[in-house]
Amino acid sequence: MKNFKKNPEAEDIETEEKQNIEEDAQDFKENEENEENDDIEHSEKYQTLLAENAQLKNDFLRAYADAENTKKRCAQEIEKNSKYAVSSFAKELLSVADNLHRAIASVSDVSSTECEGLLKGVEMTEAELTKVFNKFGIQKMEIIGTHFDPNYHQVIQEVEDKEKPAGTIIAELQTGYMINDRILREAMVVVSKGGK
């Protein structure tokens, strides 16, 4: 067998190729690690974006619900204001209604033909005022014979009456009025003290 001697140039080329292969392997390994790191980094960014998206969606839904609730409250306030806007004006008119009622009561006691025209005019004025009250939801409380309720009535006097149960309203000194479902003015009443 013959012994072949290696050419020094061939050895250099071989060494250089080995180094290139090792460097390529190292580069490949580094690239794989970088890709893994990039994948992890992209996955973390994706999860962060998903969490931010969920938070923004939640914030939007809360803001939308708040806006809807505000809209409903405003609509209720507008309705309430339109229903009860005339309350203070109506309270001022109640004394006019009281005076008309007193005028009718005092004139009807007098039996004079001279007062008939006056009585008719006052009654017509009272009827017109009642019609206006009804238009705006102002109603007179009908309370004679009912049981005293401190939410709607103010007791001015208690009178012994054995025929009626205690707390029954037997007289009305000042008429009470309601506006829609609220008290405009309490009725001033006389109630029975005791009885049945």
C-alpha positions in Angstrom: 0.0 0.0 0.0 1.1 3.4 -0.9 1.2 6.2 1.6 -0.2 9.4 0.2 1.0 12.5 1.7 -1.6 15.2 2.2 -1.2 18.5 0.4 -0.9 21.4 2.8 -3.2 23.5 0.7 -5.9 20.7 0.9 -5.5 20.6 4.6 -6.1 24.4 4.8 -9.1 24.1 2.6 -10.4 21.2 4.7 -9.9 23.2 8.0 -11.5 26.2 6.5 -14.5 24.1 5.4 -14.8 22.7 8.9 -14.7 26.2 10.3 -17.4 27.3 7.9 -19.6 24.3 8.7 -19.1 25.0 12.5 -19.9 28.7 12.0 -23.0 27.8 9.9 -24.1 25.4 12.6 -23.6 28.1 15.2 -25.5 30.7 13.1 -28.3 28.2 12.5 -28.5 27.5 16.3 -28.5 31.3 17.0 -31.2 31.8 14.4 -33.3 29.1 15.9 -32.9 30.6 19.4 -33.8 34.1 18.0 -36.8 32.7 16.3 -37.9 31.0 19.5 -37.4 34.3 21.4 -39.3 36.2 18.7 -42.1 33.7 18.9 -42.3 34.1 22.7 -42.1 37.9 22.4 -44.9 37.9 19.7 -47.0 35.6 21.8 -46.6 37.9 24.9 -47.5 40.9 22.7 -50.5 39.1 21.4 -51.7 38.2 24.9 -51.2 41.8 26.0 -53.2 43.1 23.0 -56.0 40.6 23.8 -56.1 41.8 27.4 -56.1 45.5 26.3 -58.9 44.7 23.8 -61.0 43.0 26.5 -60.4 46.0 28.8 -61.4 48.5 26.2 -64.5 46.5 25.3 -65.5 46.4 29.0 -64.8 50.2 29.4 -67.0 50.8 26.3 -69.9 48.7 27.6 -69.7 50.5 31.0 -69.7 53.9 29.3 -72.6 53.0 27.0 -74.6 51.7 30.0 -73.9 54.9 31.9 -75.0 57.0 28.9 -78.2 55.0 28.6 -78.9 55.4 32.3 -78.3 59.1 32.1 -80.6 59.3 29.1 -83.4 57.5 31.1 -82.9 59.7 34.2 -83.1 62.9 32.0 -86.3 61.6 30.4 -87.8 60.9 33.8 -86.7 64.4 35.1 -88.3 66.1 32.1 -91.5 64.2 32.6 -91.5 65.0 36.3 -90.8 68.6 35.7 -93.6 68.9 33.1 -96.0 67.2 35.4 -95.3 69.3 38.5 -94.0 72.6 36.9 -97.2 74.4 37.8 -97.2 73.4 41.5 -96.2 76.7 42.9 -98.5 78.6 40.6 -101.3 76.3 41.4 -100.8 76.7 45.2 -101.3 80.5 44.7 -104.5 79.8 42.9 -105.9 77.7 45.7 -106.7 80.7 47.8 -108.7 82.1 44.9 -110.7 78.8 44.8 -111.2 79.0 48.5 -112.5 82.6 48.3 -114.9 81.7 45.5 -116.3 78.8 47.5 -116.8 81.1 50.5 -118.5 83.7 48.4 -120.9 81.1 47.1 -121.6 79.8 50.6 -122.2 83.3 52.0 -124.5 84.4 49.1 -126.5 81.2 49.1 -127.5 81.9 52.7 -129.1 85.2 51.7 -132.4 84.7 49.9 -132.5 87.8 47.8 -133.3 88.1 44.1 -130.7 90.8 43.9 -127.9 88.3 44.7 -129.0 85.6 42.2 -127.0 87.2 39.4 -123.9 87.6 41.6 -124.3 84.0 42.9 -124.6 82.6 39.3 -121.5 84.6 38.2 -119.4 83.4 41.1 -120.5 79.8 40.5 -119.6 80.1 36.8 -116.1 81.5 37.8 -115.6 78.6 40.2 -116.7 76.1 37.6 -114.2 77.6 35.1 -111.4 77.5 37.7 -112.2 73.8 38.5 -112.0 73.0 34.7 -108.6 74.6 34.5 -107.4 72.7 37.6 -108.6 69.5 36.1 -106.7 70.2 32.8 -103.5 70.5 34.8 -104.1 67.4 37.0 -105.2 69.4 40.1 -107.9 67.6 42.0 -109.9 68.4 45.1 -109.6 65.8 47.9 -112.9 64.2 48.8 -112.4 63.3 52.4 -115.5 63.8 54.5 -116.4 60.5 56.2 -112.9 58.9 55.5 -110.4 58.0 58.1 -107.7 60.5 59.0 -104.3 60.1 57.2 -101.4 62.2 58.5 -99.9 62.2 55.0 -102.8 64.0 53.5 -104.7 65.7 56.4 -103.8 68.1 59.1 -106.0 67.9 62.2 -107.1 71.2 63.6 -109.7 70.0 66.1 -111.0 66.8 67.6 -114.7 66.5 68.5 -116.6 63.9 70.5 -118.9 61.9 68.2 -120.2 58.6 69.5 -121.7 57.7 66.2 -118.5 57.7 64.2 -115.2 55.7 64.8 -112.3 57.6 66.2 -110.2 59.4 63.6 -113.1 59.8 61.1 -113.1 63.2 59.3 -116.3 64.9 60.1 -115.6 68.4 58.8 -113.2 70.2 56.4 -111.9 73.6 57.3 -109.7 74.0 54.3 -109.9 71.9 51.2 -107.0 69.7 50.3 -105.7 69.4 46.8 -103.6 66.9 44.8 -101.5 67.5 41.7 -101.3 64.3 39.8 -100.2 61.9 42.5 -98.6 64.4 44.9 -100.0 66.5 47.6 -100.4 70.2 46.6 -102.0 71.2 49.9 -103.0 69.2 53.0 -106.6 69.3 54.0 -107.3 71.0 57.4 -109.9 68.8 59.1 -111.9 68.1 62.2 -111.9 64.5 63.3 -114.0 62.5 65.7 -112.4 61.8 69.1 -114.0 58.6 70.1 -117.0 56.5 69.5 -117.5 53.1 68.1 
